[in-house]
Amino acid sequence: MHELAFPLLAGLIVLALAFDFLNGLHDAANSIATVVATRLLRPVQAVMFAAFFNFAAYFLSLAFPALHKVAETIGAGLIDKDLVTPAVVFGALVGAMFWNIVTWLKGIPSSSSHALVGGIVGAGVAHAGFEGIQWAGLNKTVIAIFLSPLLGMLLSMLVMLASSWALRGATAKFAERSFRTLHLFSSAAYSLSHGLNDAQKTMGIIAVLLYSTGYMTGDFHVPHWVAFCCYIAIAFGTLSGGWKIIETMGGRITKLSHHQGFAASTGGSIMVFTASLLGIPVSTTHTITGSIIGAGVARRASAVRWGVAGNVVVAWFITIPASAVVAALFYSLTRLF
């Protein structure tokens, strides 16, 4: 156990909630890019819509506690929880926030999730060496980097094909009206899955901080007040929007119809809900990007702007190592004081 004065503990918790807010701000595009690009909702309506369902995920987690395994992976499944110190938490958060701000300013839809994973691993290795890494948790997270966009792409293509077949005899007017409604519901489902998976990452950080400093009694768990605060923070972050990234996600990768928006949101939400159930801190950014590409490819491969998609993929590969290096540097700075 590492002793930490309460004001410093409170400061680190506030920093973690600031990361959660930034996560929502950075990843607002995940939930609303398709409804903004198709003009189903106006931008202000869209962010309010997404923020509401981000917070509604809190009540979903109360009804289905099994969906809260991601927080355990972040808090105890990447670095041995008994080796985590307040300095490790500080380095991890600053490393992740630094990378989020850089990519947000550049309009690059990188992964807040993997920025945090990189931050935890970088600060943890700087503190305890590679023996502190929990390889089972890290490996499944790294594998998800590659699988989540591919599975999201495949699922959205299947939804496109199945829905096209289901409405093959419908009039164009009826099909358009149906897909508008389905698109709205599927976007709500994706916002719900986004809030559920992403808010848990900050919960895991706060929980391991409380555990390592002796402020948590009993076994490692996520207190209800921590969960509530994290869902509030990510919802307010989403409410603030991330307009540069929304432009990239919603219009620069491919032009979307309501049919494609419905398929992308549906495929993405299936993938993210499944990841939450398995305790995998999947990237909602990667997933919806793959899903949007899949919806575009289902129309025709030339509909996708592959150069823009390629730039996004490059950002994916460098997120974990970049945030890990920054986190290790900030952890090292704490040792000087």
KEKE-3310 file (N, C-alpha, C; in steps of 0.2 Angstrom, whole numbers, plus 5000, padded with zeros to 4 digits):
npx = (5004:5002:5005:4995:4991:4975:4971:4979:4975:4962:4965:4971:4960:4951:4959:4958:4945:4945:4952:4942:4932:4938:4940:4926:4924:4933:4929:4916:4913:4912:4899:4890:4894:4888:4874:4875:4882:4873:4863:4852:4851:4853:4869:4870:4858:4862:4874:4868:4859:4868:4876:4866:4863:4876:4877:4866:4870:4875:4864:4861:4872:4870:4859:4864:4877:4887:4892:4902:4916:4926:4932:4939:4948:4956:4960:4966:4971:4981:4993:5000:4990:4995:5007:5005:5007:5003:5010:5012:4999:4997:5006:5001:4989:4992:5000:4990:4981:4989:4991:4978:4974:4983:4980:4966:4967:4973:4962:4962:4955:4960:4962:4956:4955:4966:4976:4975:4978:4991:4997:4996:5003:5016:5019:5019:5029:5040:5040:5041:5046:5046:5041:5030:5019:5003:5001:4991:4979:4984:4988:4975:4969:4978:4976:4963:4964:4967:4956:4944:4941:4940:4930:4920:4918:4915:4903:4895:4894:4887:4875:4871:4868:4859:4848:4845:4841:4829:4821:4819:4807:4801:4795:4804:4802:4796:4807:4817:4811:4810:4823:4828:4822:4827:4840:4841:4838:4849:4860:4858:4859:4873:4879:4875:4883:4896:4897:4896:4907:4919:4918:4921:4935:4941:4935:4942:4955:4953:4948:4959:4968:4962:4963:4977:4981:4975:4963:4952:4942:4941:4940:4947:4937:4924:4918:4901:4900:4910:4908:4896:4901:4910:4902:4895:4905:4910:4898:4896:4908:4906:4895:4901:4907:4917:4922:4931:4935:4923:4920:4929:4926:4912:4911:4923:4928:4919:4904:4888:4873:4856:4853:4866:4872:4864:4868:4881:4881:4874:4882:4894:4889:4885:4898:4905:4897:4898:4912:4913:4906:4915:4925:4935:4944:4940:4943:4932:4933:4940:4932:4920:4925:4930:4917:4910:4918:4915:4902:4903:4910:4901:4893:4901:4918:4925:4919:4924:4936:4951:4964:4962:4957:4968:4977:4971:4972:4986:4988:4982:4991:5002:4998:4998:5012:5016:5009:5013:5027:5026:5020:5029:5039:5033:5030:5043:5047:5040:5047:5058:5054)
npy = (4994:5011:5026:5041:5058:5064:5076:5075:5063:5066:5076:5068:5060:5069:5073:5060:5060:5071:5066:5057:5066:5072:5061:5058:5070:5069:5057:5059:5059:5046:5042:5050:5053:5047:5051:5065:5066:5061:5070:5067:5071:5088:5095:5100:5094:5081:5079:5081:5070:5059:5061:5059:5045:5040:5042:5035:5022:5019:5015:5004:4996:4994:4985:4975:4968:4961:4967:4975:4972:4977:4988:4981:4974:4986:4991:4981:4971:4974:4980:4973:4975:4977:4983:4995:5013:5029:5038:5031:5030:5044:5047:5038:5044:5057:5054:5048:5058:5068:5063:5062:5075:5080:5072:5076:5090:5089:5083:5069:5053:5045:5032:5034:5024:5016:5025:5026:5013:5012:5022:5017:5005:5011:5019:5010:5000:5008:5010:4997:4988:4975:4964:4967:4968:4962:4950:4942:4951:4962:4956:4952:4965:4971:4962:4965:4978:4975:4966:4972:4983:4976:4966:4975:4980:4969:4965:4976:4976:4964:4967:4977:4969:4960:4968:4975:4964:4961:4972:4971:4971:4983:5000:5014:5026:5020:5012:5022:5029:5020:5016:5028:5029:5017:5020:5030:5023:5013:5022:5026:5015:5013:5024:5021:5009:5014:5023:5014:5005:5014:5023:5014:5013:5024:5022:5010:5015:5024:5016:5007:5016:5019:5007:5005:5014:5012:5016:5009:4996:4979:4967:4970:4982:4991:5006:5012:5026:5030:5024:5031:5045:5044:5041:5052:5062:5057:5059:5073:5077:5072:5080:5091:5090:5085:5092:5092:5079:5073:5078:5071:5057:5057:5062:5062:5049:5041:5045:5044:5035:5034:5021:5015:5022:5016:5003:5004:5009:4999:4987:4991:4993:4980:4974:4982:4980:4966:4966:4972:4963:4953:4959:4967:4981:4988:4998:5011:5020:5014:5003:5009:5016:5005:5000:5010:5010:4997:4999:5007:5000:4990:4996:5000:4998:5009:5019:5022:5033:5029:5034:5043:5034:5026:5035:5036:5023:5022:5031:5023:5013:5019:5024:5017:5015:5029:5036:5028:5031:5045:5044:5036:5046:5056:5049:5047:5060:5063:5056:5064:5073)
npz = (5000:4996:5004:5003:5003:5006:4999:4988:4982:4979:4969:4959:4956:4951:4939:4933:4930:4921:4911:4907:4903:4892:4884:4880:4873:4863:4857:4853:4840:4837:4840:4834:4821:4809:4810:4809:4797:4788:4789:4798:4811:4818:4822:4835:4841:4839:4847:4860:4860:4859:4871:4881:4879:4882:4896:4900:4899:4912:4919:4912:4915:4929:4928:4922:4928:4923:4912:4916:4915:4909:4916:4926:4919:4914:4927:4934:4925:4916:4921:4935:4949:4962:4960:4956:4958:4964:4956:4945:4940:4938:4928:4918:4915:4911:4899:4891:4890:4884:4871:4866:4865:4855:4844:4843:4840:4828:4821:4820:4821:4832:4845:4861:4870:4868:4869:4883:4887:4882:4890:4903:4902:4898:4909:4919:4916:4917:4930:4936:4928:4914:4920:4927:4919:4914:4904:4898:4899:4892:4879:4874:4872:4863:4852:4849:4843:4830:4827:4830:4821:4809:4811:4814:4801:4794:4800:4797:4784:4782:4788:4779:4768:4773:4776:4764:4757:4765:4762:4749:4741:4744:4741:4736:4744:4755:4760:4762:4773:4782:4785:4790:4802:4808:4808:4817:4829:4829:4830:4843:4850:4848:4854:4867:4869:4867:4878:4888:4887:4886:4897:4907:4907:4913:4926:4930:4932:4942:4952:4954:4959:4971:4977:4978:4987:4998:5001:4997:5003:5006:4992:4976:4967:4958:4965:4967:4967:4960:4947:4943:4943:4933:4921:4921:4918:4905:4897:4898:4891:4879:4875:4873:4861:4846:4834:4823:4821:4819:4806:4799:4801:4798:4785:4777:4775:4768:4759:4766:4766:4774:4775:4775:4786:4796:4795:4798:4812:4818:4816:4822:4836:4840:4840:4850:4862:4863:4866:4878:4886:4886:4893:4886:4883:4870:4856:4852:4842:4832:4829:4824:4814:4805:4803:4796:4784:4780:4777:4767:4757:4755:4746:4735:4732:4727:4733:4745:4752:4752:4755:4765:4775:4776:4783:4795:4800:4801:4812:4822:4824:4830:4842:4855:4857:4857:4867:4877:4879:4882:4894:4902:4903:4910:4922:4926:4928:4940:4949:4951:4960)
capx = (5000:5006:5002:4994:4987:4968:4971:4983:4971:4957:4968:4972:4953:4949:4963:4956:4938:4946:4953:4935:4928:4942:4938:4920:4925:4937:4926:4909:4912:4910:4892:4886:4896:4883:4868:4877:4884:4866:4858:4847:4850:4857:4874:4868:4854:4866:4878:4864:4857:4874:4877:4860:4864:4882:4875:4861:4874:4876:4858:4862:4877:4866:4854:4868:4884:4893:4895:4907:4922:4932:4935:4943:4954:4960:4962:4970:4972:4986:4998:4999:4988:4999:5013:5003:5008:5000:5015:5010:4992:4998:5010:4997:4983:4995:5002:4984:4978:4993:4990:4971:4974:4987:4975:4960:4969:4974:4956:4963:4951:4963:4959:4957:4956:4972:4980:4976:4982:4998:4999:4996:5009:5022:5021:5020:5035:5045:5041:5042:5049:5042:5038:5024:5014:4999:5001:4984:4975:4987:4987:4968:4968:4982:4973:4957:4966:4966:4950:4938:4939:4939:4924:4915:4917:4911:4896:4891:4892:4882:4869:4869:4866:4852:4843:4844:4836:4823:4817:4820:4801:4798:4796:4810:4800:4795:4813:4820:4808:4812:4830:4829:4820:4832:4847:4841:4839:4855:4864:4856:4863:4880:4880:4875:4889:4902:4897:4897:4914:4924:4918:4924:4942:4942:4933:4947:4960:4951:4948:4966:4971:4960:4966:4984:4983:4972:4956:4947:4941:4939:4943:4947:4930:4923:4913:4896:4900:4915:4905:4892:4905:4913:4897:4893:4910:4910:4893:4898:4913:4902:4891:4905:4908:4923:4919:4936:4935:4916:4920:4933:4922:4906:4911:4929:4930:4914:4898:4884:4865:4853:4854:4873:4872:4861:4872:4888:4880:4872:4888:4898:4886:4886:4905:4907:4893:4902:4919:4911:4904:4921:4930:4940:4944:4940:4942:4925:4935:4942:4926:4915:4928:4929:4910:4909:4921:4911:4895:4904:4912:4895:4890:4906:4924:4928:4916:4929:4942:4956:4969:4960:4956:4975:4980:4968:4975:4993:4987:4980:4997:5007:4994:5000:5019:5017:5006:5017:5033:5025:5018:5035:5043:5030:5032:5050:5047:5037:5053:5063:5051)
capy = (5000:5017:5032:5047:5062:5065:5081:5073:5058:5070:5079:5062:5058:5075:5072:5055:5063:5076:5062:5054:5071:5072:5055:5060:5075:5066:5051:5061:5057:5039:5041:5055:5055:5045:5055:5071:5066:5060:5076:5064:5076:5093:5094:5101:5088:5074:5078:5080:5063:5054:5062:5056:5038:5039:5042:5030:5016:5018:5011:4997:4992:4992:4980:4969:4969:4957:4971:4980:4968:4981:4991:4976:4974:4992:4992:4975:4966:4976:4980:4970:4980:4978:4987:5002:5018:5036:5041:5027:5033:5051:5046:5035:5049:5063:5051:5047:5065:5072:5060:5063:5082:5080:5070:5080:5096:5087:5080:5062:5049:5039:5028:5036:5018:5013:5030:5025:5007:5014:5026:5012:5001:5014:5021:5003:4997:5013:5009:4990:4984:4971:4959:4969:4967:4956:4948:4940:4956:4966:4953:4952:4971:4972:4958:4969:4983:4972:4963:4977:4987:4971:4963:4980:4981:4963:4965:4981:4973:4959:4971:4980:4964:4957:4973:4976:4958:4961:4977:4971:4973:4989:5006:5018:5030:5016:5010:5028:5031:5014:5017:5034:5027:5012:5023:5033:5018:5010:5027:5026:5009:5014:5029:5017:5004:5018:5025:5008:5003:5019:5026:5010:5013:5028:5018:5005:5019:5027:5010:5004:5021:5019:5001:5005:5019:5009:5019:5004:4991:4973:4965:4975:4983:4998:5008:5015:5033:5031:5023:5037:5051:5043:5041:5059:5065:5056:5062:5080:5077:5071:5085:5097:5088:5085:5093:5091:5072:5072:5079:5065:5051:5057:5064:5062:5043:5039:5048:5039:5036:5032:5014:5014:5024:5011:4997:5005:5009:4992:4983:4994:4992:4973:4973:4985:4977:4960:4967:4974:4957:4949:4963:4969:4988:4989:5005:5012:5024:5009:4999:5013:5017:4999:4999:5015:5008:4991:5001:5010:4995:4986:4999:4999:4999:5015:5024:5024:5037:5025:5038:5046:5028:5024:5040:5034:5017:5024:5034:5017:5009:5023:5027:5014:5017:5036:5037:5024:5035:5051:5042:5035:5052:5060:5045:5049:5067:5062:5053:5069:5077)
capz = (5000:4996:5007:4999:5007:5003:4993:4982:4980:4976:4963:4954:4954:4946:4933:4929:4927:4916:4905:4905:4899:4886:4880:4878:4868:4858:4854:4851:4833:4836:4841:4830:4814:4804:4810:4807:4790:4784:4791:4802:4816:4817:4826:4842:4843:4839:4853:4866:4859:4861:4878:4885:4879:4885:4903:4901:4900:4919:4921:4909:4919:4935:4927:4919:4931:4919:4907:4919:4916:4906:4922:4929:4914:4915:4934:4937:4920:4911:4925:4942:4953:4968:4958:4954:4963:4962:4951:4939:4938:4935:4921:4913:4913:4907:4893:4887:4888:4879:4864:4864:4863:4849:4838:4843:4837:4821:4818:4818:4825:4836:4850:4868:4874:4867:4872:4890:4888:4882:4896:4909:4901:4898:4916:4923:4914:4919:4937:4939:4922:4910:4924:4930:4914:4914:4897:4896:4897:4886:4873:4871:4870:4857:4847:4848:4839:4823:4825:4831:4814:4804:4813:4813:4794:4791:4802:4794:4777:4783:4790:4773:4764:4775:4776:4757:4755:4768:4760:4742:4737:4746:4737:4738:4749:4762:4762:4765:4779:4787:4786:4794:4809:4810:4809:4824:4835:4829:4833:4851:4853:4848:4859:4873:4869:4868:4885:4893:4886:4887:4904:4912:4907:4919:4932:4932:4934:4949:4957:4956:4963:4978:4980:4979:4992:5005:5002:4995:5008:5003:4986:4970:4964:4956:4969:4963:4966:4954:4941:4942:4941:4926:4916:4920:4915:4898:4894:4897:4886:4872:4874:4870:4854:4843:4827:4817:4820:4816:4799:4796:4802:4795:4778:4773:4773:4763:4759:4769:4766:4780:4775:4777:4793:4800:4795:4802:4819:4820:4816:4828:4843:4841:4841:4856:4867:4864:4869:4885:4890:4887:4897:4882:4882:4863:4853:4849:4836:4827:4827:4820:4807:4801:4801:4791:4778:4778:4774:4760:4753:4753:4740:4730:4735:4725:4737:4751:4751:4755:4757:4772:4779:4778:4788:4801:4802:4804:4819:4826:4826:4834:4848:4861:4859:4858:4873:4882:4879:4886:4901:4905:4904:4915:4928:4928:4931:4947:4953:4953:4965)
cpx = (5004:5002:5001:4989:4980:4968:4974:4978:4965:4959:4969:4965:4951:4953:4960:4949:4939:4948:4946:4932:4932:4940:4931:4920:4928:4933:4918:4908:4910:4902:4888:4888:4891:4877:4869:4878:4877:4861:4852:4845:4855:4863:4873:4863:4858:4870:4874:4861:4862:4875:4872:4861:4870:4880:4870:4864:4875:4870:4858:4867:4874:4862:4858:4875:4889:4896:4901:4914:4928:4936:4940:4949:4959:4964:4967:4973:4978:4993:4996:4997:4992:5006:5011:5004:5004:5004:5013:5004:4993:5001:5005:4991:4986:4997:4996:4981:4982:4992:4983:4971:4978:4983:4969:4962:4970:4968:4957:4959:4955:4959:4961:4958:4963:4978:4981:4979:4989:5001:5000:5003:5016:5024:5022:5027:5041:5046:5043:5045:5044:5038:5032:5018:5010:4998:4995:4980:4978:4987:4980:4967:4972:4978:4966:4958:4965:4959:4944:4936:4937:4932:4918:4913:4913:4904:4892:4889:4887:4875:4866:4865:4859:4847:4841:4839:4830:4818:4817:4813:4798:4799:4801:4808:4799:4802:4817:4818:4810:4819:4832:4828:4825:4839:4847:4842:4846:4861:4864:4860:4870:4883:4880:4881:4895:4902:4899:4905:4919:4924:4921:4932:4944:4940:4939:4953:4959:4951:4955:4970:4969:4962:4973:4986:4979:4965:4950:4947:4939:4943:4943:4940:4929:4917:4907:4897:4906:4912:4900:4895:4908:4908:4895:4898:4911:4904:4894:4903:4910:4898:4895:4907:4915:4923:4924:4935:4928:4916:4924:4929:4916:4906:4917:4931:4926:4908:4893:4877:4863:4854:4861:4875:4869:4865:4878:4887:4878:4878:4893:4895:4886:4893:4907:4903:4896:4908:4918:4910:4910:4927:4936:4939:4945:4940:4936:4927:4936:4936:4921:4918:4928:4922:4908:4912:4918:4905:4897:4906:4906:4892:4895:4913:4927:4924:4920:4935:4948:4962:4968:4960:4963:4978:4977:4971:4982:4993:4986:4987:5002:5004:4997:5007:5020:5015:5011:5024:5032:5023:5024:5039:5040:5030:5039:5051:5045:5043:5058:5061:5049)
cpy = (5006:5023:5038:5051:5063:5070:5079:5067:5061:5073:5074:5060:5063:5074:5066:5057:5067:5072:5059:5059:5072:5066:5056:5065:5073:5061:5053:5059:5050:5038:5044:5056:5053:5049:5062:5071:5065:5065:5073:5069:5082:5092:5095:5096:5082:5074:5077:5073:5058:5055:5058:5048:5036:5038:5036:5023:5014:5014:5004:4993:4990:4986:4974:4970:4966:4961:4976:4976:4972:4985:4987:4975:4980:4992:4987:4970:4968:4976:4977:4976:4982:4982:4994:5007:5024:5039:5037:5029:5040:5050:5043:5040:5054:5060:5051:5054:5069:5069:5062:5071:5083:5078:5073:5086:5095:5084:5072:5058:5043:5037:5031:5030:5016:5018:5028:5018:5008:5018:5022:5008:5005:5016:5015:5000:5002:5012:5002:4986:4979:4966:4961:4969:4961:4954:4946:4946:4961:4963:4953:4960:4973:4968:4962:4975:4981:4970:4967:4980:4982:4968:4968:4981:4975:4963:4971:4979:4968:4962:4974:4975:4961:4962:4975:4970:4959:4966:4977:4973:4979:4995:5010:5023:5026:5014:5016:5029:5026:5015:5023:5032:5022:5015:5027:5028:5015:5015:5027:5020:5009:5018:5025:5012:5008:5021:5020:5006:5008:5022:5021:5010:5018:5025:5014:5009:5021:5021:5007:5009:5020:5012:5001:5010:5017:5013:5015:4998:4985:4971:4971:4976:4990:5001:5012:5022:5034:5030:5029:5043:5050:5043:5048:5063:5064:5059:5069:5081:5077:5077:5091:5096:5088:5086:5092:5083:5070:5072:5073:5059:5051:5058:5062:5054:5040:5043:5042:5041:5034:5024:5012:5016:5019:5005:4998:5005:5003:4987:4985:4992:4985:4971:4976:4982:4970:4961:4968:4968:4953:4953:4966:4977:4990:4997:5006:5016:5019:5005:5003:5015:5011:4998:5004:5013:5002:4993:5004:5005:4991:4989:4998:5001:5006:5021:5026:5028:5033:5028:5041:5040:5026:5029:5038:5028:5018:5027:5028:5014:5013:5025:5024:5016:5024:5038:5034:5028:5041:5049:5040:5041:5056:5056:5047:5056:5067:5060:5058:5073:5073)
cpz = (5000:4999:5002:5002:5003:4998:4987:4978:4976:4969:4958:4952:4949:4939:4929:4926:4921:4910:4902:4901:4892:4881:4877:4872:4862:4854:4852:4844:4832:4836:4836:4823:4809:4804:4808:4799:4785:4785:4795:4808:4815:4822:4833:4845:4844:4845:4860:4866:4862:4868:4883:4885:4882:4893:4904:4902:4907:4921:4918:4913:4926:4934:4925:4922:4927:4914:4909:4920:4913:4911:4925:4925:4915:4921:4936:4931:4915:4915:4932:4947:4960:4967:4956:4960:4960:4956:4944:4936:4935:4928:4916:4910:4909:4900:4888:4885:4883:4872:4862:4862:4856:4843:4838:4839:4829:4817:4816:4823:4828:4842:4857:4872:4874:4869:4880:4892:4887:4888:4902:4908:4901:4905:4921:4922:4917:4927:4939:4934:4919:4914:4927:4925:4915:4907:4894:4894:4892:4880:4870:4869:4864:4851:4844:4843:4832:4822:4825:4824:4809:4805:4812:4805:4791:4794:4799:4787:4777:4784:4783:4768:4766:4775:4769:4755:4758:4765:4752:4738:4739:4741:4740:4744:4756:4764:4765:4772:4784:4789:4791:4801:4812:4812:4816:4830:4835:4832:4841:4854:4853:4853:4866:4874:4870:4875:4890:4893:4888:4894:4909:4912:4913:4926:4934:4934:4941:4954:4959:4960:4970:4981:4982:4985:4998:5006:5000:5000:5004:4997:4981:4967:4962:4961:4965:4962:4960:4948:4939:4940:4934:4920:4915:4916:4907:4894:4893:4892:4879:4870:4872:4863:4852:4836:4821:4816:4817:4809:4796:4796:4798:4787:4773:4771:4768:4764:4761:4767:4773:4781:4777:4784:4798:4801:4799:4809:4822:4821:4822:4835:4844:4843:4848:4862:4868:4868:4876:4889:4891:4891:4893:4881:4874:4861:4850:4843:4831:4825:4823:4813:4803:4799:4796:4784:4776:4774:4767:4755:4750:4747:4734:4733:4733:4729:4743:4749:4755:4758:4764:4777:4781:4783:4795:4804:4805:4811:4824:4829:4830:4841:4854:4862:4860:4865:4879:4884:4884:4893:4905:4907:4910:4922:4930:4931:4939:4952:4955:4959:4971)
residu = (MET:HIS:GLU:LEU:ALA:PHE:PRO:LEU:LEU:ALA:GLY:LEU:ILE:VAL:LEU:ALA:LEU:ALA:PHE:ASP:PHE:LEU:ASN:GLY:LEU:HIS:ASP:ALA:ALA:ASN:SER:ILE:ALA:THR:VAL:VAL:ALA:THR:ARG:LEU:LEU:ARG:PRO:VAL:GLN:ALA:VAL:MET:PHE:ALA:ALA:PHE:PHE:ASN:PHE:ALA:ALA:TYR:PHE:LEU:SER:LEU:ALA:PHE:PRO:ALA:LEU:HIS:LYS:VAL:ALA:GLU:THR:ILE:GLY:ALA:GLY:LEU:ILE:ASP:LYS:ASP:LEU:VAL:THR:PRO:ALA:VAL:VAL:PHE:GLY:ALA:LEU:VAL:GLY:ALA:MET:PHE:TRP:ASN:ILE:VAL:THR:TRP:LEU:LYS:GLY:ILE:PRO:SER:SER:SER:SER:HIS:ALA:LEU:VAL:GLY:GLY:ILE:VAL:GLY:ALA:GLY:VAL:ALA:HIS:ALA:GLY:PHE:GLU:GLY:ILE:GLN:TRP:ALA:GLY:LEU:ASN:LYS:THR:VAL:ILE:ALA:ILE:PHE:LEU:SER:PRO:LEU:LEU:GLY:MET:LEU:LEU:SER:MET:LEU:VAL:MET:LEU:ALA:SER:SER:TRP:ALA:LEU:ARG:GLY:ALA:THR:ALA:LYS:PHE:ALA:GLU:ARG:SER:PHE:ARG:THR:LEU:HIS:LEU:PHE:SER:SER:ALA:ALA:TYR:SER:LEU:SER:HIS:GLY:LEU:ASN:ASP:ALA:GLN:LYS:THR:MET:GLY:ILE:ILE:ALA:VAL:LEU:LEU:TYR:SER:THR:GLY:TYR:MET:THR:GLY:ASP:PHE:HIS:VAL:PRO:HIS:TRP:VAL:ALA:PHE:CYS:CYS:TYR:ILE:ALA:ILE:ALA:PHE:GLY:THR:LEU:SER:GLY:GLY:TRP:LYS:ILE:ILE:GLU:THR:MET:GLY:GLY:ARG:ILE:THR:LYS:LEU:SER:HIS:HIS:GLN:GLY:PHE:ALA:ALA:SER:THR:GLY:GLY:SER:ILE:MET:VAL:PHE:THR:ALA:SER:LEU:LEU:GLY:ILE:PRO:VAL:SER:THR:THR:HIS:THR:ILE:THR:GLY:SER:ILE:ILE:GLY:ALA:GLY:VAL:ALA:ARG:ARG:ALA:SER:ALA:VAL:ARG:TRP:GLY:VAL:ALA:GLY:ASN:VAL:VAL:VAL:ALA:TRP:PHE:ILE:THR:ILE:PRO:ALA:SER:ALA:VAL:VAL:ALA:ALA:LEU:PHE:TYR:SER:LEU:THR:ARG:LEU:PHE)
# end
